[in-house]
Amino acid sequence: MKATKLNALKALSLGMVLAGAISTANAAHHGLAVKGMDQDVSHGYVTASTIKSEANGWLVVHRTDSNMKPGPVVGYAPVIKGTNSNVSAILQEPVKSGEMLMLMLHGENGGMKTGVFEYTLGAKEDGPIKVDGKLIMDVITAK
């Protein structure tokens, strides 16, 4: 992806941060993390405070519940290789106070176009990043 296109996408993403819900040791060892916090989403976006990625990819917002299984995608934003701070994803549908959201690191692999988010639930294109079989993610509650 060209730097100018990536910068434009990143600026539009308003700043969302994901927190690594995989073990801290594994995440730190692999340089991957997603960190977020419970937050007001009535303004139409959700923000991850920190995302660490070994390659360009995506912050993806999934619906979830107490079972902690990733559900439908309700938002996404680009991330770049390295540490990303305050990455925001615009929510593509309403999220009510009390609903749980899974902030997850996805890759930029397998799709037809670089810089275009092509994942659908269960697909391999631009799919979730895992370390030792565990997703790089954090779960927050909408306020």
C-alpha positions in Angstrom: 0.0 0.0 0.0 1.4 3.4 -0.9 2.3 5.5 2.1 0.0 8.4 1.2 -3.0 6.1 0.9 -2.2 4.4 4.2 -1.8 7.7 5.9 -5.1 8.9 4.6 -6.8 5.7 5.8 -5.1 5.9 9.2 -6.2 9.5 9.6 -9.8 8.5 8.7 -9.7 5.8 11.3 -9.8 8.3 14.1 -7.5 6.3 16.4 -8.4 2.9 17.8 -6.2 0.8 20.1 -6.4 -2.9 20.7 -5.0 -4.8 23.8 -3.4 -8.2 23.6 -5.6 -10.7 25.3 -3.1 -13.5 24.5 -0.6 -14.1 27.2 1.5 -11.0 27.9 4.7 -13.0 27.5 3.8 -14.5 24.1 2.5 -11.1 22.8 5.6 -9.3 24.0 7.8 -12.0 22.6 6.2 -11.8 19.2 5.9 -8.0 19.3 2.1 -8.2 18.9 -0.6 -6.7 21.1 -4.1 -5.1 21.2 -5.1 -2.9 24.1 -8.4 -1.2 24.6 -10.7 -0.1 27.4 -14.4 0.2 28.1 -15.7 3.3 26.4 -18.6 5.4 25.2 -19.4 4.5 21.6 -22.4 6.8 21.1 -20.3 9.0 18.8 -20.0 6.1 16.3 -16.5 4.8 16.7 -14.4 2.7 19.1 -10.8 3.3 19.9 -7.9 1.0 20.8 -5.2 2.6 22.8 -2.3 0.5 21.5 -1.8 -1.9 18.7 1.5 -3.6 18.1 1.9 -5.4 14.8 4.7 -7.0 12.9 3.2 -6.0 9.6 0.6 -3.7 8.1 -2.9 -5.0 8.9 -6.2 -4.2 10.4 -7.9 -3.4 13.7 -11.2 -5.3 13.4 -14.1 -4.8 15.8 -16.2 -7.9 16.2 -19.4 -8.3 18.3 -19.0 -10.8 21.1 -20.6 -12.0 24.3 -19.7 -13.8 27.5 -18.7 -16.9 25.4 -15.9 -14.7 23.9 -16.4 -16.0 20.4 -15.8 -13.5 17.6 -19.1 -12.5 16.0 -19.9 -10.3 13.1 -17.6 -7.5 12.1 -19.0 -4.0 13.0 -15.9 -1.9 12.2 -12.3 -1.9 11.1 -9.4 0.5 10.6 -5.9 0.1 9.1 -2.8 -0.4 11.3 0.8 -0.1 10.2 3.8 -2.2 11.1 5.1 -1.2 14.6 3.3 0.5 17.4 0.0 2.2 16.7 -1.6 4.5 19.3 -5.2 5.6 19.6 -6.5 3.7 16.5 -10.2 4.3 15.9 -12.6 2.3 13.8 -15.9 3.8 12.6 -18.8 1.6 13.7 -20.8 0.4 10.7 -23.9 -0.3 12.7 -25.3 0.8 16.1 -23.8 -0.6 19.2 -25.7 -0.3 22.5 -24.4 0.5 25.9 -23.5 -2.8 27.7 -22.7 -4.7 24.5 -19.3 -6.4 24.3 -16.8 -5.8 21.5 -13.8 -7.8 20.6 -10.9 -5.6 19.2 -8.7 -7.9 17.1 -5.6 -7.7 15.1 -6.1 -9.0 11.5 -3.4 -9.3 8.8 -3.3 -7.9 5.2 -2.8 -11.3 3.6 -4.6 -13.5 1.1 -6.9 -10.9 -0.4 -7.1 -9.6 -3.9 -6.2 -6.0 -3.1 -3.7 -4.5 -0.7 -5.2 -1.8 1.5 -8.8 -3.1 1.0 -10.3 -5.0 4.0 -11.6 -8.2 2.4 -12.4 -10.4 5.5 -15.8 -11.9 6.1 -16.5 -14.1 9.2 -14.6 -17.4 8.7 -12.7 -16.3 5.6 -8.9 -16.5 5.2 -8.5 -13.2 3.4 -7.2 -10.5 5.8 -7.9 -12.9 8.6 -7.1 -12.9 12.3 -3.5 -13.0 13.5 -2.8 -15.8 16.0 0.2 -16.7 18.2 0.4 -20.2 19.5 -3.2 -20.7 18.3 -4.5 -17.7 20.3 -6.0 -14.5 18.9 -4.4 -11.1 19.4 -7.3 -9.3 20.9 -9.0 -7.5 23.8 -12.6 -7.4 24.8 -14.3 -4.2 25.9 -17.8 -3.1 26.9 -19.6 -0.3 25.2 -20.8 2.5 27.5 
